[in-house]
Structure formats: C-alpha cells, structure tokens
C-alpha cells in the first residue's frame, strides 16, 4: 500500500513514482462533485451528486483511510506522517468545497424552484407549531439524554449515527454540576420531513430532523440552561476482520462479527462549524482522535441524508428523464432464449439494454424440465432479488443448484448470509469460495439435457447479479454455448466447490492463477509488435488501475512505441504524459449519469485480424483483484461482437467531449469539454426502448 511506490526494473523509469492511491480516490470524488455544479444537469440530480460524494467519503474513511492508518504503523509500508497529512488536507478541502456548493449554489437554486429547507429561524408560527407537535408525538418519546458522570460514562456511539452533545449550566436533580450530556438520535426516525401543503404557501417545504431536535433541545434538560451544543457523527473502521485460517465455520464467524462493525476504531469526527472548540476537543479526547480527524460541516452533518428530500420532491423536470432500456435486438423476449443461443453468442450492454434479459435467461432455465443443473456466483445481489428467488424455485423443482456465495462482500455480508441459509434450507449446495480469496467472478452456468447429451449455457458478466444496480451501472453480460468457454466455467465452479487442482482453462483467464501473468504477456506482445514497426495499440476501460506489475508492463510497452489509452473511472496511480517515460500513455475518466463499471481490454500487436484480442473481465487492475480474489477474464472471439464492443465501450468514451476528464501527470484532472459527444447519452439514444 505504498502511496508513492517506485516502479522497479523498467529501463529508464527507476525514479518514476506512482501517484498516491488515496489521493487518486479523492480526485475521483472531486470529479463527482463537479457534476453538482453543471447547469446542464437537472437540479435534483446535482443534489444527488452531493449525496453520492458524502456516501463515498463515508466508505473512504471506513475502509481506505482506515487501512492506510493501520498500514502506517508498519515501518515497511513507507506511509509516513506527511502522506497522511496530505491526504487529510485534501479530504478537508473537498468537504469544504462540497458544503460551499451546497450552500452557495444548490440551496439557492432549490429556493428559486420553490423548494425550501427551513431552519427554525425560517419557520413561521404555524410551521413551528407543526414541528413542535411532530417532535412531541414522534421524536421526544424515543430520545434518551445521558448526563455524564462516573456512573454514566461516555456512551457507545455507533458508526455514522447522528448525535448531539450539550454543555449545560446549573446543577442536576441531585445538586451536582455535571455539565456534559449526550443525546443519541435513533436511526428509526426519518431524517427529512415534508411540511403539509397548507403550511407551505404553494411551495415544497422540508425540515431536517437535526433542525427539529435543535429547536427543542432545551426541553430535554428542564431546569438547566444549554450553554453550547453541536451535532456530531463518527465514522469507524468497518472492515470485518476474521482469521479464516482459525475458524471452522466462516458464516457463523462473520455473523458474530457483524454486530461489532458499528463500534470499530474511530477514524473521523464530524461536527457542525459552530461547534465550540471545548466541545470538539472533548469529543476528540473521548474518541482518541487528533485535530486532523475533525471535520467541521458548514451545514447539516451528513449531506447524504438529503436523498430522502430528493425522493419526496415533486417535479420530474428536476430529474433526469426516465430511461427505458431496450430489449436486446434479436433475442426472444418470452421463451426460446436457450434455443436462440445455440445459434451464436449474445452480448448484453447494460443499462442501455435491459437487465431483464438476464432474469429471463435464468427464469427459462428454472422452468425448463430439461434443465438439470444451475450454478451461480453470488457477490452483491441485494436483500431483495428476483434472481435469488428464481434459484430457490429451481431447488423446489428438483434441479441441482450450486451457489458460490461470497460472504465477505463488504456491506452485503448479512444479505448474502441470509440468501445462503435460505438456499441451504431447501437443499441447494452452497459453498463460500476459497479461504483467503474473495469470489468476485460473475458467472452462471446452466446444464440441459438435449437429445441424450448434455449442453452447457453460460452467462458471464463484468458486473453483479443485481437488477437495481444494473439500472445505474454500465456493464457487459455475455451469453454463450461455446464448448471450450462453458467447460472452463464449469471447471471454475468445480474448483470452487471441490478445492481440487484442475487443468488450466483453455479460454478463461483466472485470478489468482493466470490472469495477471497473461495480461502482462499480452501487454509485452503489443510492445514487441511496436518495436517491430507495427502500430502497437492498447485501450483499457477499467474502474481502477493501481497494480504495480501491470503498470510497469504498460510503461514498458509505451516506451517500446505502443500507443496506450486508459479509460479509468476511479483511481489511477499511473502518471501519464511524463516525457521520456509515459508520453505515449493517455488517461481519461468519464463521469456521467451512469456509473462506469465495464472492464474491457483491447490489445493490437500487428496488422492482421489475428493480431488483436479483446477481453471482458470481472477484475479491476488492482493488486487485490490479481492476487487475492477469484476473478475471470474471457475473450470475445466473434469478430462482429468484438467490433461491437469496440464501437460501444471504447470508441465513444475516447471521443467523449461532455463527461470526460483528462488526467495530468501530477494526478490532477481537467475536463475535456462541456459540449459535444456524451458517450452515455449516445448509447441511451441508440438503445432506448420504443414506447
């Protein structure tokens, strides 16, 4: 996790330092935040980007920054105080910019559109009476103020919960001068309330729970004066640490650990900007934090909660127009899908093409009496999933069902455990992958009896089996009956269930075994082609690029004369455009309406059609994906489908002039333009369903 690792062994690049990964993640959030300032984006969607940044910050501190703090304690990590301070300073700047945009741009724009977020001072008498009644009926009965003294120590504060701290004057009921009290706000309370229309004078008026409690905080401490107060919120390390080599039941171990996630090591403290220093100092001391961990919010603590306001506002013109994805052209909609696949492979480009096609593929297999077995990996399916319900139905219908459930899919552990238990209860075979390796590959395999023989049908995907996120994430699904490829998929399932060593796949590239090595070989092959005078070309579309061996290989290919374009949505630690080192490498990021999630890998090393390869993959180019996960990449051998992927997933993104950013050699990004082609808009228009 060296934030500024030297790329070794490549000729002439011994002094080239990679960019800091944490800073690259923050740079991505700066690009997301920029969406909130775009006037061509509907107002409520601009507010949604503010909320997304808040959610991203939470995960950054819960996971990434928590890991950096842990690693910094090891001298060998190379992470020193200066790097931590630089990351912290950048995070503070971003939070300041976020609140500045909300206060100075978005909230005034909401007002202009008849949408008010009313503080106590803004509310008239009738509105205050409504808020008071709401407080006494719905809020006050659930609040338990805790006055601190030796028998009432500082309470446990759960991760990301809203709390109040108050400094009190006077004496308590027992004549003592205990001055500090804490009020925990239950999560069951709504964070945003809409005022009745008759109290809003034709506008849409909202109040925040924090404002309601603030207005009535004094009622929680009768007979005492509130001298100072503040909202506060802490973010904790939320990784679940289980020693897989020392447990006999991983599922049970994870379930027991999930309850402690809410009380991991404290990483960040948020308070309102008006919080007196004596209270923020007191909180920092209680949580064992330094001033560097304190974030003062110039507005509501946790802007992410404003998603509840977005959901309640009326006004479709303030949102992105509803997009109805088209059904994949040529694919039967109601039955006959398996028969159709026998005629050739099918590519599905989500969310531009409907994810319902994947659901229908599984549904047809479940209700087909000739289908004997279904195998599927489960990573992030959600707590409600039509796909999981179909797997349960397959078990009821007597089919052999194997579910490879990844129990350690971060923040989805509970949902996955619940699905695993339901499947097991009906008689499905459920396994949990390989100890020490997350199963991140997205695969489904259907085995059907046809004319006395067995035929396999496979679905591979760059994204999760989650219909909800499939409406927002760009991904590619691949349906095939190719004998070699489906045999490879079956072999991976066998290895995950039996743990036996099997022969190498014929078409699949599999992490942690061959994926990284094979990718390095392909990159080197492009470099060799460039040295031989051919137009060596690499175009990669990824979510993250942080793996040092792959970066080294890319730099060497570029030095050999290959031209390399990297379309990396999030963190990229390879500095492009460094003279004599990475001058043939360009990096861009596309941030638009959809979350770019597709992994497409294109390599050309010669002039002929046989001198190119295109792979789709579940894996990002990060060390964990290459060495600590089960990942797959598969080739697109059909020339027409390969060209389709180039035309849809690569070329439009290289030409994007509306949503694209160009990375500079110092890690900063510049917007390519504000007009012209938007890859996402073009694909939406191309595949939009005809109403």
C-alpha positions in Angstrom: 0.0 0.0 0.0 2.9 2.3 -0.6 1.4 5.6 -1.6 4.3 6.7 -3.8 5.8 3.4 -4.9 8.8 3.4 -7.3 8.1 1.3 -10.4 11.1 -1.1 -10.4 13.0 -2.9 -13.2 11.6 -1.0 -16.2 14.5 0.7 -18.1 14.7 4.4 -17.5 11.9 4.5 -15.0 13.7 3.8 -11.8 12.8 7.2 -10.4 9.2 7.3 -11.7 6.9 7.4 -8.7 3.3 6.4 -8.9 0.6 8.7 -7.6 -0.9 8.1 -4.2 -3.9 5.8 -4.3 -5.9 7.6 -1.6 -5.3 11.0 -3.3 -6.4 9.4 -6.6 -9.7 8.3 -4.9 -10.2 11.8 -3.6 -9.6 13.2 -7.1 -12.3 10.9 -8.4 -14.7 12.4 -5.8 -13.7 15.8 -7.0 -14.9 14.8 -10.4 -18.2 13.5 -9.0 -18.6 16.8 -7.0 -18.1 18.8 -10.2 -21.3 17.2 -11.5 -23.2 19.1 -8.9 -22.0 22.4 -10.5 -23.1 21.5 -14.0 -26.0 23.6 -15.2 -26.9 21.1 -17.9 -27.6 18.5 -15.1 -31.2 18.7 -13.6 -31.2 20.3 -10.2 -32.2 17.3 -8.0 -29.6 15.2 -9.8 -27.0 17.8 -8.9 -28.1 17.5 -5.3 -27.9 13.7 -5.7 -24.2 14.0 -6.7 -23.6 15.9 -3.4 -25.2 13.0 -1.6 -23.1 10.5 -3.5 -19.9 12.3 -2.5 -21.0 12.0 1.1 -21.6 8.3 0.8 -18.2 7.9 -1.0 -16.5 9.8 1.8 -18.0 7.5 4.4 -16.7 4.4 2.6 -13.3 6.2 2.1 -12.9 6.7 5.8 -14.5 3.4 6.8 -12.3 1.3 4.5 -9.5 3.0 2.6 -8.2 5.6 5.1 -8.7 3.1 7.9 -6.4 0.7 6.1 -3.8 3.4 5.5 -3.8 4.3 9.2 -3.3 0.7 10.1 -0.5 0.3 7.5 1.2 3.5 8.6 2.1 1.8 11.9 4.3 -0.6 9.9 7.7 0.9 9.0 7.9 -1.2 5.9 4.7 0.3 4.4 6.5 3.5 3.5 3.5 5.5 4.7 4.6 8.4 6.8 3.0 11.4 8.6 3.5 13.7 5.7 1.4 11.4 3.4 -1.3 11.1 6.0 -1.3 14.9 6.4 -1.5 15.5 2.7 -4.4 13.1 2.3 -6.2 14.6 5.3 -5.7 18.2 3.9 -7.1 17.2 0.6 -10.1 15.5 2.2 -10.8 18.6 4.3 -10.6 20.8 1.1 -13.1 18.5 -0.6 -15.5 18.6 2.3 -15.3 22.4 2.3 -16.0 22.6 -1.4 -18.9 20.2 -1.0 -20.6 22.4 1.6 -19.8 25.5 -0.4 -21.5 24.2 -3.5 -24.5 23.1 -1.4 -24.8 26.4 0.5 -23.9 28.8 -2.3 -25.2 27.1 -5.4 -27.7 24.3 -4.8 -29.8 25.6 -1.9 -30.4 29.0 -3.5 -31.3 27.1 -6.8 -33.8 24.9 -4.8 -35.4 28.1 -3.4 -35.7 29.5 -6.9 -37.6 26.3 -7.8 -40.0 26.6 -4.9 -38.2 24.1 -2.6 -37.3 25.2 0.9 -35.2 23.5 3.6 -36.4 25.5 6.6 -34.3 26.1 9.7 -36.0 27.2 12.9 -35.5 30.9 12.2 -37.1 30.5 8.8 -40.3 28.8 10.0 -43.4 30.9 10.7 -45.6 30.4 13.7 -47.8 27.8 12.1 -44.8 25.8 10.8 -43.2 25.9 14.3 -46.4 24.6 15.8 -46.4 21.7 13.4 -42.7 20.9 14.1 -43.4 21.1 17.8 -46.3 18.7 17.5 -44.2 16.3 15.4 -41.4 16.5 17.9 -43.6 15.6 20.9 -45.5 12.9 19.1 -42.8 11.2 17.0 -39.4 12.2 18.4 -39.3 13.0 22.1 -40.5 9.6 23.2 -37.5 7.9 21.5 -34.8 10.3 22.9 -32.8 9.3 26.0 -30.5 12.1 27.1 -27.4 10.9 29.0 -25.8 13.2 31.6 -22.2 12.2 32.1 -20.8 11.4 35.5 -18.7 8.5 36.9 -21.8 6.2 36.9 -22.9 7.5 33.5 -19.7 7.2 31.3 -19.5 8.4 27.8 -21.9 6.1 25.8 -21.1 3.9 22.9 -21.6 5.8 19.7 -22.3 3.6 16.7 -20.8 4.2 13.3 -22.4 7.0 11.3 -25.2 7.8 13.7 -26.4 11.3 14.4 -25.8 12.6 18.0 -26.0 15.8 19.9 -23.6 17.0 22.6 -24.7 19.8 25.0 -22.9 21.8 27.7 -25.3 22.6 30.5 -25.4 25.3 33.1 -26.8 25.0 36.6 -27.0 21.8 38.6 -28.6 18.4 38.0 -31.5 17.0 40.0 -29.1 15.8 42.7 -27.4 19.1 43.1 -24.3 18.3 41.1 -22.7 20.4 38.4 -22.2 17.7 35.7 -22.1 19.8 32.6 -21.9 17.5 29.6 -24.8 15.5 28.1 -25.1 13.3 25.0 -28.3 12.6 23.0 -28.2 9.7 20.6 -30.7 10.0 17.7 -32.3 6.7 16.8 -31.9 5.5 13.2 -35.6 4.7 13.0 -36.5 8.4 12.9 -36.9 10.0 9.5 -34.2 12.4 8.6 -36.2 14.7 6.3 -39.9 15.7 6.8 -42.1 17.4 4.3 -44.4 20.1 5.8 -48.1 19.9 4.8 -49.1 21.8 1.7 -51.4 24.1 3.7 -48.4 25.3 5.6 -46.1 25.8 2.6 -47.9 28.6 0.7 -47.7 26.8 -2.7 -44.1 25.8 -2.2 -42.4 22.5 -1.2 -41.1 22.9 2.3 -39.0 20.5 4.3 -37.4 20.3 7.8 -34.5 18.2 8.8 -34.6 16.0 11.9 -31.5 17.7 13.2 -33.2 21.1 13.0 -36.3 19.7 14.8 -34.2 18.4 17.7 -32.1 21.5 17.8 -35.2 23.7 18.2 -36.4 21.6 21.2 -33.2 20.5 22.7 -33.8 22.6 25.8 -36.9 20.6 26.6 -34.7 17.5 27.2 -33.0 19.3 30.1 -35.7 21.1 32.1 -34.3 23.4 34.8 -30.9 23.7 33.1 -29.5 26.1 30.7 -27.9 25.0 27.4 -24.7 26.9 27.2 -23.4 25.3 24.0 -24.3 22.3 21.8 -23.5 20.6 18.5 -24.4 17.8 16.3 -21.7 15.2 15.9 -21.1 12.0 14.0 -18.2 9.5 13.9 -17.0 7.2 11.2 -15.4 4.0 12.2 -13.2 1.3 10.7 -15.9 -1.0 9.2 -13.8 -3.9 7.8 -14.7 -7.2 9.4 -11.5 -9.0 10.4 -11.9 -12.7 10.5 -8.9 -15.1 10.7 -10.1 -17.5 8.1 -7.3 -20.0 8.9 -8.6 -20.2 12.5 -12.3 -20.6 12.1 -14.3 -23.8 11.4 -17.5 -22.0 10.2 -16.9 -18.8 8.3 -20.5 -18.0 8.0 -21.1 -18.1 11.8 -17.8 -16.2 12.4 -18.9 -13.4 10.1 -22.4 -13.2 11.6 -21.0 -12.9 15.1 -18.5 -10.2 13.9 -21.1 -8.1 12.1 -22.5 -6.8 15.3 -19.1 -5.3 16.2 -18.8 -3.4 12.9 -20.7 -0.5 14.4 -18.0 0.0 17.1 -14.7 -0.3 15.3 -11.8 2.1 15.7 -12.9 5.7 15.2 -11.4 7.3 12.1 -13.3 10.6 11.6 -15.3 13.0 13.7 -17.8 15.4 12.1 -19.3 18.4 13.9 -21.2 21.5 12.8 -19.0 24.5 12.0 -20.5 26.4 15.0 -19.3 23.7 17.5 -17.3 25.4 20.3 -13.8 24.2 20.5 -14.2 23.0 24.0 -16.8 20.5 22.9 -14.9 19.4 19.8 -11.8 18.9 21.9 -13.8 16.9 24.4 -15.2 14.7 21.7 -11.7 14.2 20.1 -10.4 13.1 23.5 -13.2 10.7 24.1 -12.7 9.0 20.7 -8.9 9.1 20.8 -8.5 11.3 17.8 -6.3 14.1 16.7 -7.3 17.5 15.3 -6.6 16.1 11.9 -9.6 13.8 12.2 -12.0 16.7 12.9 -14.3 17.8 10.0 -16.4 20.9 10.6 -19.5 20.9 8.5 -21.0 24.2 7.3 -24.5 22.8 7.2 -26.2 19.6 8.1 -23.9 16.8 9.3 -24.1 14.1 6.7 -25.5 15.6 3.5 -26.1 12.1 2.2 -29.3 12.1 4.1 -30.7 14.6 1.6 -31.5 11.7 -0.7 -34.7 11.5 1.4 -35.6 15.0 0.3 -34.9 14.2 -3.3 -37.3 11.2 -3.1 -40.1 13.4 -1.7 -39.8 16.4 -4.1 -42.4 16.7 -6.9 -41.1 17.8 -10.2 -40.0 15.4 -13.0 -38.3 18.3 -14.8 -35.8 18.5 -11.9 -34.7 14.9 -12.5 -33.1 13.0 -15.4 -35.7 11.9 -17.8 -36.8 8.4 -17.2 -34.8 6.0 -19.3 -36.4 2.7 -20.5 -33.7 0.3 -21.8 -34.4 -1.5 -24.9 -34.7 -5.3 -25.2 -31.6 -6.8 -26.8 -32.2 -6.9 -30.5 -32.9 -10.3 -31.9 -33.2 -12.0 -28.5 -36.6 -13.7 -27.9 -38.5 -11.9 -25.1 -40.8 -14.7 -24.0 -39.2 -18.1 -24.2 -36.9 -19.6 -26.7 -33.8 -17.9 -25.4 -31.8 -21.1 -24.9 -32.6 -22.2 -28.4 -31.5 -18.8 -29.8 -28.2 -19.1 -28.0 -27.4 -22.3 -29.8 -27.1 -20.1 -32.9 -24.3 -18.0 -31.5 -23.1 -15.8 -28.6 -25.1 -12.8 -27.4 -23.7 -9.6 -25.9 -25.8 -7.6 -23.4 -24.8 -3.9 -22.7 -26.4 -2.7 -19.5 -28.1 -0.5 -18.6 -28.7 0.6 -22.2 -30.1 -2.9 -22.9 -32.4 -4.3 -20.3 -31.1 -6.5 -17.5 -34.4 -8.3 -17.6 -32.8 -10.4 -20.4 -30.5 -12.0 -17.7 -33.5 -12.6 -15.4 -35.4 -14.2 -18.3 -32.4 -16.4 -19.1 -32.4 -17.8 -15.6 -36.2 -18.0 -15.5 -36.4 -20.0 -18.6 -33.7 -22.4 -17.2 -35.6 -22.7 -13.9 -38.9 -23.7 -15.6 -37.4 -25.8 -18.4 -37.9 -29.5 -17.4 -34.8 -30.5 -19.4 -32.5 -28.2 -17.4 -30.8 -30.4 -14.8 -28.4 -28.1 -13.0 -27.8 -24.4 -12.4 -24.6 -22.9 -10.9 -24.1 -19.3 -9.9 -21.8 -17.0 -8.1 -23.4 -14.6 -5.6 -21.5 -11.4 -4.7 -23.8 -8.4 -4.5 -27.4 -9.4 -5.2 -29.2 -7.2 -2.6 -31.6 -8.1 0.2 -34.4 -8.5 -2.3 -33.5 -10.3 -5.5 -35.7 -11.9 -8.2 -32.6 -13.9 -9.3 -32.2 -15.5 -5.8 -35.9 -16.2 -5.7 -35.6 -18.0 -9.0 -32.7 -20.1 -7.6 -34.9 -21.0 -4.7 -37.6 -22.1 -7.2 -35.1 -24.1 -9.1 -34.3 -26.1 -5.9 -38.0 -26.6 -5.3 -38.3 -28.0 -8.8 -35.7 -30.6 -8.1 -32.8 -29.1 -10.1 -29.2 -29.4 -8.8 -28.3 -25.9 -7.7 -24.8 -24.8 -6.7 -24.5 -21.3 -5.2 -21.0 -20.0 -4.6 -21.7 -17.2 -2.0 -19.1 -14.6 -1.2 -19.8 -14.0 2.5 -17.2 -11.1 2.7 -18.8 -8.8 0.0 -18.3 -5.7 2.0 -21.5 -4.2 3.5 -23.5 -7.1 1.8 -22.4 -9.8 4.3 -25.8 -10.0 6.0 -27.8 -10.2 2.8 -25.5 -12.9 1.4 -25.6 -15.0 4.6 -29.4 -14.8 4.6 -29.6 -16.0 1.0 -27.1 -18.8 1.7 -29.2 -20.0 4.6 -32.4 -19.9 2.6 -30.8 -21.9 -0.2 -29.3 -24.4 2.1 -32.6 -24.9 3.9 -34.2 -26.0 0.7 -31.4 -28.4 -0.3 -29.1 -26.3 -2.6 -25.4 -26.9 -2.5 -23.9 -23.7 -1.0 -20.1 -23.1 -0.8 -18.3 -20.0 0.3 -15.4 -19.9 -2.2 -11.8 -20.3 -1.1 -10.3 -19.4 2.2 -8.3 -16.1 1.9 -9.8 -15.3 -1.6 -12.9 -13.3 -2.3 -15.0 -14.8 -5.2 -15.6 -11.8 -7.3 -16.1 -13.5 -10.6 -19.7 -13.2 -12.0 -20.7 -16.5 -13.6 -23.9 -18.5 -14.2 -23.9 -22.0 -15.8 -27.0 -23.9 -16.9 -26.7 -27.6 -17.9 -29.5 -29.0 -20.1 -30.2 -32.5 -21.5 -30.7 -32.3 -25.3 -31.1 -35.4 -27.5 -29.5 -37.7 -24.9 -26.5 -35.4 -24.4 -25.7 -32.5 -22.0 -25.2 -29.0 -23.3 -24.0 -26.1 -21.2 -25.2 -22.4 -21.4 -23.1 -19.8 -19.6 -23.6 -16.2 -18.6 -20.5 -14.1 -17.7 -20.6 -10.5 -16.6 -18.4 -7.6 -15.7 -21.0 -6.6 -13.0 -23.1 -8.0 -10.2 -26.3 -10.0 -10.4 -28.3 -7.1 -9.0 -31.2 -5.8 -11.1 -31.3 -2.5 -9.1 -27.7 -1.5 -9.6 -27.9 -2.8 -13.2 -30.1 0.3 -13.9 -27.3 2.6 -12.9 -24.0 0.8 -13.6 -22.6 0.2 -17.1 -21.7 -3.4 -17.5 -21.5 -6.1 -20.2 -23.1 -9.5 -20.0 -22.1 -12.4 -22.3 -24.3 -15.4 -23.1 -22.6 -18.4 -24.8 -22.8 -22.1 -25.5 -19.2 -22.2 -26.7 -17.9 -25.6 -25.7 -14.5 -24.5 -24.5 -15.7 -21.5 -22.7 -18.6 -23.2 -20.9 -16.3 -26.1 -20.0 -13.9 -23.5 -18.4 -16.7 -22.0 -16.4 -17.7 -25.5 -15.2 -14.2 -26.2 -14.2 -14.0 -23.0 -12.2 -17.2 -24.0 -10.3 -15.7 -27.4 -9.7 -12.6 -25.9 -8.3 -14.5 -23.5 -6.0 -16.6 -26.4 -4.7 -14.1 -29.3 -4.5 -10.9 -27.3 -3.9 -9.1 -29.7 -6.2 -6.3 -28.7 -8.6 -7.7 -28.9 -12.2 -6.1 -28.4 -15.6 -5.6 -24.8 -16.8 -8.6 -23.2 -18.6 -8.5 -23.1 -22.4 -10.1 -19.7 -22.8 -10.7 -18.1 -19.4 -8.0 -16.2 -17.7 -8.4 -16.9 -13.9 -7.1 -15.0 -10.9 -5.1 -15.5 -8.8 -3.5 -18.1 -11.1 -3.1 -16.9 -14.7 -4.8 -13.5 -15.1 -2.0 -11.1 -14.1 0.7 -13.2 -15.9 -1.4 -13.5 -19.1 -2.2 -9.8 -19.1 1.5 -8.9 -18.7 2.3 -11.2 -21.6 -0.3 -9.6 -23.9 1.0 -6.1 -23.0 4.5 -7.3 -23.8 3.4 -8.7 -27.1 2.0 -5.3 -28.0 5.3 -3.8 -27.1 7.2 -6.3 -29.3 4.9 -5.5 -32.2 5.6 -1.8 -31.8 9.3 -2.5 -31.8 8.9 -4.4 -35.0 7.3 -1.4 -36.7 3.6 -2.3 -36.3 1.1 0.1 -34.8 1.0 -1.4 -31.2 -2.2 -0.3 -29.5 -3.7 -0.9 -26.1 -7.1 0.5 -24.9 -8.3 -0.4 -21.5 -11.6 0.5 -19.8 -11.4 0.0 -16.0 -12.7 1.2 -12.7 -9.2 1.4 -11.0 -5.6 1.0 -12.0 -3.2 0.5 -9.1 -1.5 -2.8 -9.7 2.3 -2.2 -9.9 3.3 -5.1 -12.1 0.7 -4.3 -14.7 1.6 -0.6 -14.6 5.2 -1.5 -15.1 4.2 -3.6 -18.1 2.2 -0.7 -19.6 5.0 1.7 -19.2 7.5 -0.7 -20.9 5.0 -1.2 -23.8 4.7 2.6 -24.1 8.4 3.0 -24.2 8.6 0.4 -26.9 6.4 2.6 -29.1 2.8 1.3 -28.3 0.1 3.9 -28.0 -2.0 3.4 -24.9 -5.3 4.9 -23.9 -6.6 4.2 -20.4 -10.3 4.9 -19.6 -10.2 4.7 -15.8 -13.3 5.8 -14.0 -11.8 6.0 -10.5 -8.3 5.7 -9.0 -5.4 5.7 -11.5 -1.9 5.9 -10.0 0.0 5.8 -13.3 1.1 9.3 -14.1 0.6 9.8 -17.9 2.4 12.2 -20.2 5.8 12.2 -18.4 8.4 13.0 -21.1 10.6 10.0 -21.9 8.6 7.7 -19.6 4.8 7.7 -20.2 4.4 10.2 -23.0 2.5 7.7 -25.2 0.1 6.9 -22.4 -3.1 8.9 -22.0 -5.6 8.6 -19.2 -9.2 9.8 -19.1 -12.1 9.4 -16.8 -15.8 9.6 -17.7 -18.2 10.7 -15.0 -21.8 11.0 -16.2 -25.3 9.9 -15.3 -24.4 6.2 -15.1 -21.6 4.7 -13.0 -19.0 3.4 -15.4 -18.3 -0.2 -14.4 -17.4 -2.1 -17.6 -14.0 -3.7 -17.8 -12.9 -4.0 -21.5 -9.4 -4.9 -22.5 -8.2 -4.4 -26.1 -4.7 -5.3 -27.5 -3.3 -5.0 -31.0 0.2 -6.0 -31.9 0.1 -6.4 -35.7 -1.7 -5.5 -38.9 -3.9 -8.6 -39.3 -7.2 -9.5 -37.8 -5.4 -12.3 -36.0 -3.1 -9.8 -34.4 -5.7 -8.3 -31.9 -7.5 -9.5 -28.9 -10.4 -8.2 -26.8 -11.3 -9.5 -23.3 -14.1 -8.7 -20.9 -13.4 -9.1 -17.2 -14.8 -9.0 -13.7 -11.5 -7.7 -12.4 -10.1 -4.2 -12.0 -6.3 -3.8 -12.3 -5.6 -3.7 -8.6 -3.3 -6.0 -6.6 -6.2 -7.4 -4.6 -8.0 -8.4 -7.8 -5.0 -10.1 -9.3 -3.7 -11.9 -6.2 -6.4 -12.2 -3.5 -9.6 -12.8 -5.5 -11.2 -15.3 -7.8 -11.6 -13.3 -11.0 -12.2 -14.1 -14.6 -11.5 -12.5 -18.0 -12.8 -14.1 -21.2 -12.0 -13.4 -24.9 -14.5 -12.2 -27.4 -13.6 -14.3 -30.4 -16.5 -13.5 -32.7 -15.3 -10.7 -34.9 -18.7 -8.9 -35.1 -19.2 -8.9 -31.3 -15.6 -7.8 -30.8 -16.2 -4.8 -33.1 -19.4 -4.1 -31.3 -17.6 -3.8 -28.0 -15.0 -1.5 -29.6 -17.8 0.6 -31.1 -19.8 0.8 -27.9 -17.4 0.5 -25.0 -14.2 2.1 -26.2 -14.5 4.5 -29.2 -17.4 6.7 -27.8 -15.5 7.1 -24.5 -12.3 8.1 -26.3 -14.4 10.7 -28.2 -16.5 11.9 -25.3 -16.3 15.7 -25.0 -19.0 16.3 -22.4 -18.5 13.9 -19.5 -14.7 13.1 -19.9 -11.8 14.3 -17.9 -8.1 14.1 -18.9 -5.5 13.2 -16.3 -2.4 15.3 -15.9 1.0 13.9 -14.9 0.6 15.3 -11.4 -2.6 13.4 -10.8 -5.0 16.3 -11.3 -7.7 16.2 -13.9 -9.0 18.7 -16.4 -12.4 18.5 -18.0 -12.2 17.8 -21.7 -15.2 19.9 -22.6 -18.7 20.8 -21.7 -20.4 20.3 -25.1 -20.2 17.8 -27.9 -20.5 14.0 -27.7 -21.6 12.3 -24.5 -20.9 8.5 -24.8 -23.6 7.6 -22.3 -26.2 9.9 -24.0 -25.4 8.5 -27.4 -25.7 4.9 -26.1 -29.0 5.7 -24.4 -30.4 7.1 -27.6 -29.2 4.1 -29.6 -30.8 1.5 -27.3 -33.8 3.4 -25.8 -37.0 1.3 -25.8 -39.6 2.4 -28.3 -42.7 3.4 -26.2 
